[in-house]
């Protein structure tokens, strides 16, 4: 073998080694993670509207992403609890967030789960922090992995959504203050973006509401699936200054999603989210598709379809901005939905659908009288909140009574009330022997803040919460109760490394957070207990 031949062999070997080294090198991390949680998204409604959707919103996720038609929450969770489950990979019993509001046995008042008197509000008098969230989130882990060199922002219509999406280590969580309409935050976070403060000063929402109206984007006949009587006349909703609840009306409309998208876009454009080299920035966003509660017509299907189309257009604009500023090929997008609220407005009396009311004040009064007949005079019932009755633990202890026995007596009495199907004690729930899905109900119950008795109302009845008057605006409107059935909602994951695919079976929603962590090559949140999904690569 001559010298020239040996040289050629050496060059070939060096080239081969170099090629192998390049092939084995880890790809650059994603520049941006966009986490989106939509309150009440319905996959069937998306299918119905497929022809009306654009190419760059929901259809982009459906065609280029991993489609999870059924992310399973086990039992129904409200938006606050469901959002915390998505971002932490932990059920409420682990995360500590079981509902947007909890009952405080010391003050006998319902308080926001994220209320924290140790902090001060920023552009709001309300004080919130993520202290109630007992575990880390994907956003926290991304921040830790970068050593604090990335940025994490969260924007949502309400504080519970924004705080869960931001986690503990974010730069800022931003939401709309329910009393002033300001974009607000908390001094728990160290950064109040200048772009948000400028929006409050130069273009406050409170000064624009009078000029806003919500009318259909399409001609009434162009909305699919509507009966003739709903497709003749377009709806129109306004937010006049004379309505004390106008901010809640706005927050319950799809116009709030456009406002949220505008702030998120400002963060991308002005704070250069997604442009920090070598790390993954995080922008988490909350939207809502909850049915509009303030319309005159109980059948609000036209408004609901319009809300989906509006959100689709908001997503299209958001994704276009991300593609222009960061590049979708360098971005991981996760969109998850919270379960739809399973109660709705009752049908008009003219349809003669059987209907009944369950008065919480009457039930509490009768229950107290019953327990006094057995155990003697006293206040045995402290409160009703969110489907649960709370007994007076202090009084029961002072009487040296067996709390478990009192609960069992109370459950037996409530079960015999008209409109009550079943009643479960907290003892049975925590022991995993309550309901049709006992394990799911157990893990979705936060024992520290749970009530003593959970009631399941007969279909056709609605709970009239006249016991507790401390409810959020709009929450005291009539609503039919729900069954404690498994709750599922769609989810999507779009990442450069993943091939488009559809998962044809229900997926435990707790698997989403560890799956996203694996895609980003960071630690899973510390409360995650479900393995990541095995997904097909490109």
Steps between C-alpha positions, in 0.01 A plus 500: 500500500660826387505828691218658293265207565569508873429876503167449326399234755590728793303790351199271446513374862528853639203608291296202619578572866415865454170405336413265786590766755280754328212252479528419871514863610196619691283739302466855628226546762172653396512878520145530629238296681146629454260337745132572438211394723147558368218489750219282366620407151280233338654277233160426345439869448836533324405214268168668422680823408780345299401674176476837673843480665809657348816313408725649766311452827343180628550330163873567519512310830281222362705454184854551633471390861425211730122486543365371829119491458443388859724631776341340806465698826326215683213712637386850422740773617443872473737707288737583787548140610516368144761757396720415798474132407609569141806708593619289794410146394357460851141440611345750744567273799871550425506851351281647773269684258159337490284795395513872429343574838531316830309527824698638794374330815661766721325799343197309365554669166575385147838628386696472174737207519794721396418782745815599693504792747881480511528670159367817340309538177654674203232719331244330725393502864471121499797304632582169335799269474563140387573391859200264501661304214711250694702359209705629209372562147654447157566876488684478834715215374584688180604800707716286729660319205610832351647625826263794480633622164171439317172688550161363603176696464138396541190689384140400575163665558493405870756477781455127564584416140792743479658386827483130413641565154780717642597270784739612771811608309350709219586858420133597518143372506255744342120504517202734478392649832130423546420839657701750295575324171871570544755246396628396841769290664646428843813619680579129545648534151789737440404629158202706386562539126514859382280412204222393738530810717490714186183326384335575836595866471436573132227253409318383814232241448252694715506792257448277195215280619234756410607488137518120475230269372492131426324415176536194272808478280302306239154531353256314731426240231872415469523348847457123462255290693264779602123461467322751282366711785855562632649585162262780409602776736855592603577556867654813645651540846637823646668591829343829608621701796155469656554125555689444825610157378628619162859390567380148576282512189807591296711231668231244414502602132751399231616862477708432809701244300590766246613725785714220645655433158583870460697500826675173411596643160638813669723281717636320194557819302626735770672272751642268235366185662657205319822679405731409790781281363546145622193490726126448467279796583144429614181684412190345654154625406151442634181531292134429566218342302254475786139556384385860518280546808351842428301444182122527502454178306576183703605333173836669444630274224561791257718676759685178575584430136609859448727481805681199349552676168629812674746300710617318188582835339675618815715186497574548130630851562698387805667212314580730207673741737696217660603368158615845393687588819626163621413233245248223554778256410671611823185503713315238703126572521278321750126567509285329760139551597335491837181292516184676394288611791236224501207712602299738289202725508165328544262464210209736458191399698299463180682175423367343820832327578488368858685739723569554868707719726728403786529789745830488686367722781196281553710183490749639751221612733323165490827314548584710805155436650542126441843489666370702796223245547767230536786678675342804669475869418780675316634614164610182327517634144758770422447557129422373154746559218548352155291187548626434851367548850743597774429391857602697808805301611574721800149464640490125435835459676383707798201265533741202494311352208639259245544711184485197272171391656354849464601505135337163440175618664505819293562309176212263574264793561604698191460193280129493588444858379312560177744561216796330668625187330804411708711646780861412572691571820858621484597182685363283219657722233849485652465125552424459128153354541281788380335550163516320169867595457631487857872525425453802273280671759758429772794645310297806396414582862722728711434367849616817678229712339236239416153509646359228722221395262490499122155493343404363161174655379243319289503600129237760425558684825715804550675622809374836617787625714302727729710399799822656380466854366875549466518392138676655205298717260296284267548184707159538664323460167290182465685192391416132476719271708735239364566135551836397640590329175849474349598832345704513180615782275720527189870588505770561238879493502689646203878476505769494229615157616156334493317349204132581456296226666173434679477304823190287472436431867447713812820642645544584867530879497783473754720358223508831309743684729766225510462454124572868438792484743647208303464693173685795656755266663442636848386343826137411543311704761564354844138395555459317170421133553406378150753395237546716188324396183698299245456706185610440143796715395552666166 
